[in-house]
Amino acid sequence: MVRNKECLGEVVDLFCGAGALSHGLKLAGMNILAGYDLDARCKHAFESNNNADFFARDVAKLSAKEIRRHFSGKAPSVLAGCAPCQPFSSYKQRYDEDPQWGLVAEFAKLAVKVRPDFVTMENVPALARYKNGKVFEEFRDRLTGAGYQLQWTIAKCEEYGVPQKRRRLVVIAARSTELRPLTPSHSPAVSVQEAIGHLPKLSAGETDPTDPLHTASSLSPVNLRRIKASKPGGTWRDWPQSLRAPCHRRSTGKTYPGVYARMVWSEPAPTMTTQCYGFGNGRFGHPVQHRAISLREAAILQSFPNDYNFLPTDEKVSFTEVGRWIGNAVPVKLAEAIGRVIIESFLASHQ
């Protein structure tokens, strides 16, 4: 594939998904060489947006030799990755039952063997606390023991141009380069209205004829009445008793106000999840229209470009599948900020 002639870094992306981390690094000025992920369905999104090759492979079974062969040696090499974060999510109660937690260690082992100029990893903040921080500590120790300078931070995504309140653990490591800090770039934060207010209006269950991804899930009659009774920034407690779900009427359900709720035009969105297209799944109601946000709106709130291509033109959109890709994505603007840190650090150290 044709690459950017003014390459400021060459990237191999592990656990690449639909390509959000790669796309942010590309926007920063890097060439994306390859992406690896178990989900073969991500091939179209990754390749069509990042001008790179996709490999449907298990990262835990990759060899360092296979990864190294992608790098030309003519530009700084970057190994990027976002190991699946579900094992470390605050929603998950029994971490040890999920074998994916070991993928963080696998990523570190590969990085040490590949020895790229830079390594970057993004994950949920809970990883730094998991098992009293042991998993993350082992990850850090493996890289620093191999000669990498490492910095990490809990990034507030809205401070980097992402129109969403999301917290992410960001790690950047370098060999032979003094790293610059990841510094916030946006204040005030981008609001929901600034991000998606330009999109055509939709009704629940409707699809924009010019953009198949701008599609809103349907609502049952009772949920349509519920969203009409919902206020931006409010909760189901604003509803009349007749509309409240039986579980919310019980005392045990009264402490869960963050579902069946609308966003606020003037504020960043809440954290996008894999089910962000459903009104009942969180604060995912459109601020003024009587529906949940569309998949395109969710993607934009994750800071994907307005025209990011997720599926071939003739393919039917699946809310479950595309919602999973969007919810699991690294916010593109955050990834771009990471890319700028790497590029600026390299240029400053090699003048």
C-alpha positions as YAML, in Angstrom:
chain: A
units: angstrom
residues:
- id: 1
  name: MET
  ca: [0.00, 0.00, 0.00]
- id: 2
  name: VAL
  ca: [1.07, 3.61, -0.61]
- id: 3
  name: ARG
  ca: [2.43, 5.25, 2.53]
- id: 4
  name: ASN
  ca: [2.78, 8.85, 3.63]
- id: 5
  name: LYS
  ca: [6.06, 10.15, 2.16]
- id: 6
  name: GLU
  ca: [6.68, 12.49, 5.11]
- id: 7
  name: CYS
  ca: [6.65, 9.71, 7.67]
- id: 8
  name: LEU
  ca: [7.27, 10.72, 11.28]
- id: 9
  name: GLY
  ca: [6.88, 7.21, 12.64]
- id: 10
  name: GLU
  ca: [5.95, 3.68, 11.60]
- id: 11
  name: VAL
  ca: [3.25, 1.92, 13.59]
- id: 12
  name: VAL
  ca: [2.19, -1.65, 14.21]
- id: 13
  name: ASP
  ca: [-1.06, -1.71, 16.20]
- id: 14
  name: LEU
  ca: [-1.94, -4.72, 18.36]
- id: 15
  name: PHE
  ca: [-5.58, -5.31, 19.44]
- id: 16
  name: CYS
  ca: [-6.36, -2.71, 16.76]
- id: 17
  name: GLY
  ca: [-10.13, -3.18, 16.51]
- id: 18
  name: ALA
  ca: [-11.72, -0.78, 14.03]
- id: 19
  name: GLY
  ca: [-8.54, 1.30, 13.94]
- id: 20
  name: ALA
  ca: [-9.16, 4.27, 16.23]
- id: 21
  name: LEU
  ca: [-5.73, 4.27, 17.91]
- id: 22
  name: SER
  ca: [-4.03, 3.89, 14.53]
- id: 23
  name: HIS
  ca: [-6.14, 6.64, 13.03]
- id: 24
  name: GLY
  ca: [-5.16, 9.11, 15.72]
- id: 25
  name: LEU
  ca: [-1.49, 8.27, 15.24]
- id: 26
  name: LYS
  ca: [-1.97, 8.66, 11.49]
- id: 27
  name: LEU
  ca: [-3.52, 12.11, 11.97]
- id: 28
  name: ALA
  ca: [-0.48, 13.04, 14.06]
- id: 29
  name: GLY
  ca: [1.76, 12.24, 11.07]
- id: 30
  name: MET
  ca: [2.68, 8.56, 11.30]
- id: 31
  name: ASN
  ca: [2.44, 5.74, 8.80]
- id: 32
  name: ILE
  ca: [0.33, 2.80, 9.93]
- id: 33
  name: LEU
  ca: [1.91, -0.40, 8.68]
- id: 34
  name: ALA
  ca: [-0.24, -3.16, 10.16]
- id: 35
  name: GLY
  ca: [-2.97, -3.95, 12.64]
- id: 36
  name: TYR
  ca: [-3.65, -7.23, 14.44]
- id: 37
  name: ASP
  ca: [-6.93, -8.26, 16.04]
- id: 38
  name: LEU
  ca: [-8.93, -11.44, 16.60]
- id: 39
  name: ASP
  ca: [-12.07, -9.86, 15.14]
- id: 40
  name: ALA
  ca: [-11.75, -10.41, 11.39]
- id: 41
  name: ARG
  ca: [-14.79, -8.19, 10.85]
- id: 42
  name: CYS
  ca: [-12.64, -5.15, 11.71]
- id: 43
  name: LYS
  ca: [-10.63, -5.58, 8.50]
- id: 44
  name: HIS
  ca: [-12.68, -3.16, 6.38]
- id: 45
  name: ALA
  ca: [-12.71, -0.34, 8.93]
- id: 46
  name: PHE
  ca: [-9.04, -0.68, 9.78]
- id: 47
  name: GLU
  ca: [-7.74, -0.89, 6.22]
- id: 48
  name: SER
  ca: [-10.03, 1.64, 4.52]
- id: 49
  name: ASN
  ca: [-9.33, 4.38, 7.06]
- id: 50
  name: ASN
  ca: [-5.66, 3.77, 7.79]
- id: 51
  name: ASN
  ca: [-4.13, 2.68, 4.49]
- id: 52
  name: ALA
  ca: [-2.63, -0.33, 6.23]
- id: 53
  name: ASP
  ca: [-2.78, -4.11, 6.31]
- id: 54
  name: PHE
  ca: [-5.04, -5.94, 8.75]
- id: 55
  name: PHE
  ca: [-4.26, -9.41, 10.12]
- id: 56
  name: ALA
  ca: [-6.90, -11.49, 11.92]
- id: 57
  name: ARG
  ca: [-4.56, -13.03, 14.45]
- id: 58
  name: ASP
  ca: [-4.34, -13.81, 18.15]
- id: 59
  name: VAL
  ca: [-1.81, -11.34, 19.56]
- id: 60
  name: ALA
  ca: [-0.81, -13.86, 22.24]
- id: 61
  name: LYS
  ca: [0.49, -16.12, 19.45]
- id: 62
  name: LEU
  ca: [2.50, -13.50, 17.52]
- id: 63
  name: SER
  ca: [6.26, -13.67, 17.27]
- id: 64
  name: ALA
  ca: [8.58, -10.70, 17.54]
- id: 65
  name: LYS
  ca: [10.04, -11.62, 14.17]
- id: 66
  name: GLU
  ca: [6.66, -11.27, 12.47]
- id: 67
  name: ILE
  ca: [6.14, -7.82, 13.95]
- id: 68
  name: ARG
  ca: [9.68, -6.58, 13.26]
- id: 69
  name: ARG
  ca: [9.45, -7.40, 9.58]
- id: 70
  name: HIS
  ca: [6.88, -4.63, 9.09]
- id: 71
  name: PHE
  ca: [9.31, -1.87, 10.12]
- id: 72
  name: SER
  ca: [11.57, -0.40, 7.44]
- id: 73
  name: GLY
  ca: [14.14, 1.08, 9.80]
- id: 74
  name: LYS
  ca: [13.86, 4.43, 7.98]
- id: 75
  name: ALA
  ca: [11.63, 6.05, 10.61]
- id: 76
  name: PRO
  ca: [11.01, 5.72, 14.36]
- id: 77
  name: SER
  ca: [9.24, 2.43, 15.07]
- id: 78
  name: VAL
  ca: [6.13, 2.46, 17.28]
- id: 79
  name: LEU
  ca: [4.41, -0.56, 18.79]
- id: 80
  name: ALA
  ca: [0.93, 0.47, 19.89]
- id: 81
  name: GLY
  ca: [-1.82, -1.45, 21.59]
- id: 82
  name: CYS
  ca: [-4.93, -1.43, 23.70]
- id: 83
  name: ALA
  ca: [-5.30, -4.83, 25.34]
- id: 84
  name: PRO
  ca: [-8.99, -5.68, 25.92]
- id: 85
  name: CYS
  ca: [-10.06, -3.70, 28.96]
- id: 86
  name: GLN
  ca: [-13.13, -5.66, 30.05]
- id: 87
  name: PRO
  ca: [-11.16, -7.68, 32.63]
- id: 88
  name: PHE
  ca: [-10.25, -4.43, 34.40]
- id: 89
  name: SER
  ca: [-13.55, -2.62, 34.03]
- id: 90
  name: SER
  ca: [-15.32, -1.43, 37.16]
- id: 91
  name: TYR
  ca: [-18.37, -3.27, 35.84]
- id: 92
  name: LYS
  ca: [-16.60, -6.62, 36.15]
- id: 93
  name: GLN
  ca: [-16.66, -8.31, 39.54]
- id: 94
  name: ARG
  ca: [-14.57, -11.48, 39.10]
- id: 95
  name: TYR
  ca: [-11.35, -10.57, 37.25]
- id: 96
  name: ASP
  ca: [-9.69, -13.97, 37.57]
- id: 97
  name: GLU
  ca: [-12.42, -15.65, 35.55]
- id: 98
  name: ASP
  ca: [-11.36, -13.79, 32.41]
- id: 99
  name: PRO
  ca: [-8.10, -14.97, 30.83]
- id: 100
  name: GLN
  ca: [-7.74, -11.72, 28.84]
- id: 101
  name: TRP
  ca: [-6.04, -9.96, 31.75]
- id: 102
  name: GLY
  ca: [-2.85, -11.77, 30.72]
- id: 103
  name: LEU
  ca: [-2.83, -9.95, 27.38]
- id: 104
  name: VAL
  ca: [-1.26, -6.92, 29.06]
- id: 105
  name: ALA
  ca: [1.71, -9.08, 30.01]
- id: 106
  name: GLU
  ca: [1.82, -10.58, 26.51]
- id: 107
  name: PHE
  ca: [1.95, -7.09, 25.04]
- id: 108
  name: ALA
  ca: [4.89, -6.18, 27.29]
- id: 109
  name: LYS
  ca: [6.75, -9.40, 26.42]
- id: 110
  name: LEU
  ca: [6.35, -8.71, 22.70]
- id: 111
  name: ALA
  ca: [7.46, -5.11, 23.09]
- id: 112
  name: VAL
  ca: [10.68, -6.15, 24.83]
- id: 113
  name: LYS
  ca: [11.45, -8.71, 22.13]
- id: 114
  name: VAL
  ca: [10.56, -6.42, 19.21]
- id: 115
  name: ARG
  ca: [12.46, -3.45, 20.73]
- id: 116
  name: PRO
  ca: [10.68, -0.65, 18.86]
- id: 117
  name: ASP
  ca: [11.79, 2.93, 19.44]
- id: 118
  name: PHE
  ca: [8.47, 3.69, 21.16]
- id: 119
  name: VAL
  ca: [5.74, 1.72, 22.88]
- id: 120
  name: THR
  ca: [2.32, 3.09, 23.74]
- id: 121
  name: MET
  ca: [-0.56, 1.42, 25.51]
- id: 122
  name: GLU
  ca: [-4.01, 2.72, 26.42]
- id: 123
  name: ASN
  ca: [-6.38, 1.06, 28.88]
- id: 124
  name: VAL
  ca: [-8.87, 1.70, 31.67]
- id: 125
  name: PRO
  ca: [-7.58, 3.40, 34.85]
- id: 126
  name: ALA
  ca: [-8.60, 0.35, 36.91]
- id: 127
  name: LEU
  ca: [-5.66, -1.55, 35.42]
- id: 128
  name: ALA
  ca: [-3.31, 0.52, 37.60]
- id: 129
  name: ARG
  ca: [-5.20, -0.69, 40.69]
- id: 130
  name: TYR
  ca: [-5.92, -4.28, 39.68]
- id: 131
  name: LYS
  ca: [-4.49, -6.78, 42.20]
- id: 132
  name: ASN
  ca: [-3.06, -3.82, 44.13]
- id: 133
  name: GLY
  ca: [-1.36, -2.63, 40.97]
- id: 134
  name: LYS
  ca: [0.62, -5.82, 40.47]
- id: 135
  name: VAL
  ca: [-0.29, -6.39, 36.79]
- id: 136
  name: PHE
  ca: [0.55, -2.82, 35.84]
- id: 137
  name: GLU
  ca: [3.70, -2.84, 37.97]
- id: 138
  name: GLU
  ca: [4.94, -5.95, 36.16]
- id: 139
  name: PHE
  ca: [4.16, -4.30, 32.82]
- id: 140
  name: ARG
  ca: [6.19, -1.20, 33.80]
- id: 141
  name: ASP
  ca: [9.07, -3.21, 35.25]
- id: 142
  name: ARG
  ca: [9.39, -5.33, 32.13]
- id: 143
  name: LEU
  ca: [9.74, -2.25, 29.92]
- id: 144
  name: THR
  ca: [12.01, -0.24, 32.21]
- id: 145
  name: GLY
  ca: [14.15, -3.33, 32.74]
- id: 146
  name: ALA
  ca: [14.65, -3.47, 28.98]
- id: 147
  name: GLY
  ca: [15.96, 0.10, 28.92]
- id: 148
  name: TYR
  ca: [12.78, 2.06, 28.21]
- id: 149
  name: GLN
  ca: [11.99, 5.40, 29.79]
- id: 150
  name: LEU
  ca: [8.30, 5.20, 30.71]
- id: 151
  name: GLN
  ca: [5.65, 7.74, 31.61]
- id: 152
  name: TRP
  ca: [2.02, 7.13, 32.40]
- id: 153
  name: THR
  ca: [-0.98, 9.24, 33.24]
- id: 154
  name: ILE
  ca: [-4.72, 9.02, 33.78]
- id: 155
  name: ALA
  ca: [-5.95, 11.21, 30.94]
- id: 156
  name: LYS
  ca: [-9.20, 13.15, 31.04]
- id: 157
  name: CYS
  ca: [-10.25, 12.75, 27.43]
- id: 158
  name: GLU
  ca: [-12.28, 15.96, 27.31]
- id: 159
  name: GLU
  ca: [-9.00, 17.86, 27.85]
- id: 160
  name: TYR
  ca: [-7.71, 16.54, 24.52]
- id: 161
  name: GLY
  ca: [-10.60, 17.52, 22.25]
- id: 162
  name: VAL
  ca: [-12.76, 14.44, 22.83]
- id: 163
  name: PRO
  ca: [-16.40, 15.55, 23.38]
- id: 164
  name: GLN
  ca: [-16.79, 12.95, 26.11]
- id: 165
  name: LYS
  ca: [-16.04, 12.53, 29.82]
- id: 166
  name: ARG
  ca: [-13.80, 9.49, 29.72]
- id: 167
  name: ARG
  ca: [-10.79, 8.53, 31.82]
- id: 168
  name: ARG
  ca: [-8.04, 6.43, 30.28]
- id: 169
  name: LEU
  ca: [-4.69, 5.12, 31.40]
- id: 170
  name: VAL
  ca: [-2.08, 6.19, 28.85]
- id: 171
  name: VAL
  ca: [1.44, 4.74, 28.79]
- id: 172
  name: ILE
  ca: [4.24, 6.00, 26.54]
- id: 173
  name: ALA
  ca: [7.70, 4.43, 26.62]
- id: 174
  name: ALA
  ca: [10.83, 5.26, 24.64]
- id: 175
  name: ARG
  ca: [14.34, 3.98, 23.97]
- id: 176
  name: SER
  ca: [17.06, 6.61, 23.44]
- id: 177
  name: THR
  ca: [14.58, 9.48, 23.55]
- id: 178
  name: GLU
  ca: [13.65, 11.90, 26.32]
- id: 179
  name: LEU
  ca: [9.87, 11.90, 26.50]
- id: 180
  name: ARG
  ca: [7.81, 15.05, 26.64]
- id: 181
  name: PRO
  ca: [4.69, 14.95, 28.83]
- id: 182
  name: LEU
  ca: [1.18, 14.33, 27.55]
- id: 183
  name: THR
  ca: [-0.28, 17.81, 28.06]
- id: 184
  name: PRO
  ca: [-3.98, 18.82, 27.89]
- id: 185
  name: SER
  ca: [-4.78, 20.88, 24.82]
- id: 186
  name: HIS
  ca: [-8.48, 21.82, 25.03]
- id: 187
  name: SER
  ca: [-10.26, 24.15, 27.40]
- id: 188
  name: PRO
  ca: [-13.17, 24.51, 27.55]
- id: 189
  name: ALA
  ca: [-14.19, 21.00, 26.54]
- id: 190
  name: VAL
  ca: [-16.04, 20.31, 23.29]
- id: 191
  name: SER
  ca: [-19.76, 19.99, 23.98]
- id: 192
  name: VAL
  ca: [-22.26, 17.47, 22.66]
- id: 193
  name: GLN
  ca: [-23.93, 20.19, 20.61]
- id: 194
  name: GLU
  ca: [-20.64, 21.29, 19.03]
- id: 195
  name: ALA
  ca: [-19.87, 17.68, 18.15]
- id: 196
  name: ILE
  ca: [-23.17, 16.33, 16.80]
- id: 197
  name: GLY
  ca: [-25.53, 19.29, 16.54]
- id: 198
  name: HIS
  ca: [-24.98, 19.53, 12.78]
- id: 199
  name: LEU
  ca: [-26.31, 16.04, 12.00]
- id: 200
  name: PRO
  ca: [-29.76, 15.58, 10.41]
- id: 201
  name: LYS
  ca: [-32.64, 15.00, 12.81]
- id: 202
  name: LEU
  ca: [-33.91, 11.45, 13.26]
- id: 203
  name: SER
  ca: [-36.83, 9.71, 14.87]
- id: 204
  name: ALA
  ca: [-36.39, 6.51, 16.90]
- id: 205
  name: GLY
  ca: [-35.88, 3.62, 14.49]
- id: 206
  name: GLU
  ca: [-35.00, 5.92, 11.57]
- id: 207
  name: THR
  ca: [-31.87, 5.94, 9.38]
- id: 208
  name: ASP
  ca: [-30.42, 8.90, 7.50]
- id: 209
  name: PRO
  ca: [-30.63, 7.98, 3.79]
- id: 210
  name: THR
  ca: [-27.22, 9.59, 3.14]
- id: 211
  name: ASP
  ca: [-25.38, 7.87, 6.00]
- id: 212
  name: PRO
  ca: [-26.30, 4.30, 7.05]
- id: 213
  name: LEU
  ca: [-24.39, 4.75, 10.32]
- id: 214
  name: HIS
  ca: [-26.56, 7.67, 11.33]
- id: 215
  name: THR
  ca: [-29.23, 5.27, 12.47]
- id: 216
  name: ALA
  ca: [-31.16, 5.30, 15.74]
- id: 217
  name: SER
  ca: [-32.47, 2.23, 17.52]
- id: 218
  name: SER
  ca: [-36.21, 1.88, 17.81]
- id: 219
  name: LEU
  ca: [-38.10, 2.51, 21.05]
- id: 220
  name: SER
  ca: [-41.01, 0.62, 22.54]
- id: 221
  name: PRO
  ca: [-44.15, 2.70, 23.17]
- id: 222
  name: VAL
  ca: [-43.39, 2.92, 26.89]
- id: 223
  name: ASN
  ca: [-39.77, 3.97, 26.30]
- id: 224
  name: LEU
  ca: [-40.93, 6.60, 23.83]
- id: 225
  name: ARG
  ca: [-43.15, 8.02, 26.57]
- id: 226
  name: ARG
  ca: [-40.22, 7.80, 29.00]
- id: 227
  name: ILE
  ca: [-37.80, 9.73, 26.83]
- id: 228
  name: LYS
  ca: [-40.42, 12.39, 26.18]
- id: 229
  name: ALA
  ca: [-40.67, 12.78, 29.96]
- id: 230
  name: SER
  ca: [-36.88, 12.94, 30.37]
- id: 231
  name: LYS
  ca: [-34.97, 16.17, 30.92]
- id: 232
  name: PRO
  ca: [-31.39, 16.79, 29.69]
- id: 233
  name: GLY
  ca: [-29.12, 15.88, 32.57]
- id: 234
  name: GLY
  ca: [-32.03, 14.45, 34.55]
- id: 235
  name: THR
  ca: [-32.92, 10.92, 35.58]
- id: 236
  name: TRP
  ca: [-35.86, 8.54, 35.59]
- id: 237
  name: ARG
  ca: [-36.78, 10.15, 38.90]
- id: 238
  name: ASP
  ca: [-38.22, 13.00, 36.83]
- id: 239
  name: TRP
  ca: [-40.85, 10.63, 35.42]
- id: 240
  name: PRO
  ca: [-44.32, 10.08, 36.85]
- id: 241
  name: GLN
  ca: [-44.62, 6.89, 38.90]
- id: 242
  name: SER
  ca: [-46.58, 5.20, 36.11]
- id: 243
  name: LEU
  ca: [-43.52, 5.28, 33.80]
- id: 244
  name: ARG
  ca: [-40.95, 4.02, 36.27]
- id: 245
  name: ALA
  ca: [-39.67, 0.49, 35.84]
- id: 246
  name: PRO
  ca: [-40.62, -1.95, 38.63]
- id: 247
  name: CYS
  ca: [-36.94, -2.36, 39.58]
- id: 248
  name: HIS
  ca: [-36.62, 1.40, 40.13]
- id: 249
  name: ARG
  ca: [-39.66, 1.51, 42.37]
- id: 250
  name: ARG
  ca: [-37.97, -0.92, 44.77]
- id: 251
  name: SER
  ca: [-35.53, 0.52, 47.30]
- id: 252
  name: THR
  ca: [-32.66, -1.51, 45.81]
- id: 253
  name: GLY
  ca: [-33.06, 0.24, 42.45]
- id: 254
  name: LYS
  ca: [-33.21, 3.81, 43.66]
- id: 255
  name: THR
  ca: [-29.45, 4.26, 43.64]
- id: 256
  name: TYR
  ca: [-29.08, 3.71, 39.88]
- id: 257
  name: PRO
  ca: [-30.08, 7.04, 38.30]
- id: 258
  name: GLY
  ca: [-27.61, 6.89, 35.39]
- id: 259
  name: VAL
  ca: [-29.86, 4.91, 33.03]
- id: 260
  name: TYR
  ca: [-32.76, 6.04, 30.86]
- id: 261
  name: ALA
  ca: [-31.28, 9.54, 30.76]
- id: 262
  name: ARG
  ca: [-30.60, 12.30, 28.26]
- id: 263
  name: MET
  ca: [-27.29, 13.99, 27.53]
- id: 264
  name: VAL
  ca: [-26.85, 17.75, 27.92]
- id: 265
  name: TRP
  ca: [-26.18, 19.91, 24.84]
- id: 266
  name: SER
  ca: [-23.75, 22.24, 26.60]
- id: 267
  name: GLU
  ca: [-21.56, 19.53, 28.21]
- id: 268
  name: PRO
  ca: [-19.33, 16.69, 26.98]
- id: 269
  name: ALA
  ca: [-21.05, 13.32, 26.63]
- id: 270
  name: PRO
  ca: [-20.75, 10.59, 29.27]
- id: 271
  name: THR
  ca: [-18.43, 7.67, 28.59]
- id: 272
  name: MET
  ca: [-19.41, 5.77, 25.45]
- id: 273
  name: THR
  ca: [-19.87, 2.05, 26.11]
- id: 274
  name: THR
  ca: [-20.44, -0.87, 23.76]
- id: 275
  name: GLN
  ca: [-24.21, -0.38, 24.26]
- id: 276
  name: CYS
  ca: [-24.25, 3.38, 23.83]
- id: 277
  name: TYR
  ca: [-26.95, 3.15, 21.15]
- id: 278
  name: GLY
  ca: [-29.60, 2.11, 23.70]
- id: 279
  name: PHE
  ca: [-31.67, 4.64, 25.67]
- id: 280
  name: GLY
  ca: [-32.00, 2.27, 28.64]
- id: 281
  name: ASN
  ca: [-28.29, 1.43, 28.80]
- id: 282
  name: GLY
  ca: [-27.04, 4.69, 30.30]
- id: 283
  name: ARG
  ca: [-27.15, 8.43, 29.71]
- id: 284
  name: PHE
  ca: [-27.45, 7.91, 25.97]
- id: 285
  name: GLY
  ca: [-30.68, 9.74, 25.18]
- id: 286
  name: HIS
  ca: [-30.32, 12.53, 22.63]
- id: 287
  name: PRO
  ca: [-30.46, 15.94, 24.36]
- id: 288
  name: VAL
  ca: [-33.54, 17.15, 22.46]
- id: 289
  name: GLN
  ca: [-34.72, 14.51, 20.01]
- id: 290
  name: HIS
  ca: [-36.89, 11.66, 21.31]
- id: 291
  name: ARG
  ca: [-34.45, 8.82, 20.71]
- id: 292
  name: ALA
  ca: [-31.12, 7.36, 21.72]
- id: 293
  name: ILE
  ca: [-28.02, 8.68, 19.98]
- id: 294
  name: SER
  ca: [-27.24, 7.14, 16.61]
- id: 295
  name: LEU
  ca: [-24.16, 5.03, 15.90]
- id: 296
  name: ARG
  ca: [-22.66, 7.92, 13.91]
- id: 297
  name: GLU
  ca: [-23.23, 10.28, 16.83]
- id: 298
  name: ALA
  ca: [-21.60, 7.78, 19.19]
- id: 299
  name: ALA
  ca: [-18.61, 7.51, 16.86]
- id: 300
  name: ILE
  ca: [-18.23, 11.29, 16.68]
- id: 301
  name: LEU
  ca: [-18.44, 11.51, 20.46]
- id: 302
  name: GLN
  ca: [-15.52, 9.06, 20.47]
- id: 303
  name: SER
  ca: [-13.85, 11.68, 18.20]
- id: 304
  name: PHE
  ca: [-13.89, 9.53, 15.07]
- id: 305
  name: PRO
  ca: [-14.02, 11.77, 11.98]
- id: 306
  name: ASN
  ca: [-17.54, 12.43, 10.68]
- id: 307
  name: ASP
  ca: [-16.95, 10.20, 7.65]
- id: 308
  name: TYR
  ca: [-15.08, 7.32, 9.30]
- id: 309
  name: ASN
  ca: [-15.87, 4.23, 7.22]
- id: 310
  name: PHE
  ca: [-16.91, 1.27, 9.37]
- id: 311
  name: LEU
  ca: [-18.59, -1.03, 6.83]
- id: 312
  name: PRO
  ca: [-18.75, -1.67, 3.07]
- id: 313
  name: THR
  ca: [-21.45, 0.40, 1.38]
- id: 314
  name: ASP
  ca: [-23.78, -2.52, 0.69]
- id: 315
  name: GLU
  ca: [-23.54, -4.12, 4.15]
- id: 316
  name: LYS
  ca: [-26.33, -3.91, 6.71]
- id: 317
  name: VAL
  ca: [-25.42, -2.13, 9.93]
- id: 318
  name: SER
  ca: [-25.57, -4.17, 13.14]
- id: 319
  name: PHE
  ca: [-26.09, -2.08, 16.28]
- id: 320
  name: THR
  ca: [-24.46, -4.76, 18.43]
- id: 321
  name: GLU
  ca: [-21.36, -5.14, 16.28]
- id: 322
  name: VAL
  ca: [-20.68, -1.50, 15.40]
- id: 323
  name: GLY
  ca: [-21.62, -0.42, 18.92]
- id: 324
  name: ARG
  ca: [-18.97, -2.78, 20.26]
- id: 325
  name: TRP
  ca: [-16.32, -1.35, 17.92]
- id: 326
  name: ILE
  ca: [-17.18, 2.20, 18.90]
- id: 327
  name: GLY
  ca: [-17.44, 1.60, 22.64]
- id: 328
  name: ASN
  ca: [-14.16, -0.31, 22.76]
- id: 329
  name: ALA
  ca: [-12.26, 2.26, 20.70]
- id: 330
  name: VAL
  ca: [-9.48, 4.52, 21.89]
- id: 331
  name: PRO
  ca: [-10.79, 8.08, 21.42]
- id: 332
  name: VAL
  ca: [-9.16, 9.25, 18.19]
- id: 333
  name: LYS
  ca: [-8.24, 12.70, 19.50]
- id: 334
  name: LEU
  ca: [-6.52, 11.17, 22.52]
- id: 335
  name: ALA
  ca: [-4.57, 8.87, 20.19]
- id: 336
  name: GLU
  ca: [-3.58, 11.88, 18.08]
- id: 337
  name: ALA
  ca: [-2.27, 13.63, 21.22]
- id: 338
  name: ILE
  ca: [-0.21, 10.52, 22.04]
- id: 339
  name: GLY
  ca: [1.19, 10.59, 18.52]
- id: 340
  name: ARG
  ca: [2.21, 14.22, 18.86]
- id: 341
  name: VAL
  ca: [4.08, 13.46, 22.09]
- id: 342
  name: ILE
  ca: [6.05, 10.70, 20.37]
- id: 343
  name: ILE
  ca: [6.85, 12.79, 17.30]
- id: 344
  name: GLU
  ca: [7.80, 15.94, 19.23]
- id: 345
  name: SER
  ca: [9.93, 13.92, 21.65]
- id: 346
  name: PHE
  ca: [11.79, 12.22, 18.82]
- id: 347
  name: LEU
  ca: [12.39, 15.45, 16.90]
- id: 348
  name: ALA
  ca: [13.59, 17.27, 20.01]
- id: 349
  name: SER
  ca: [16.03, 14.46, 20.86]
- id: 350
  name: HIS
  ca: [17.42, 14.11, 17.34]
- id: 351
  name: GLN
  ca: [17.96, 17.68, 16.19]
...
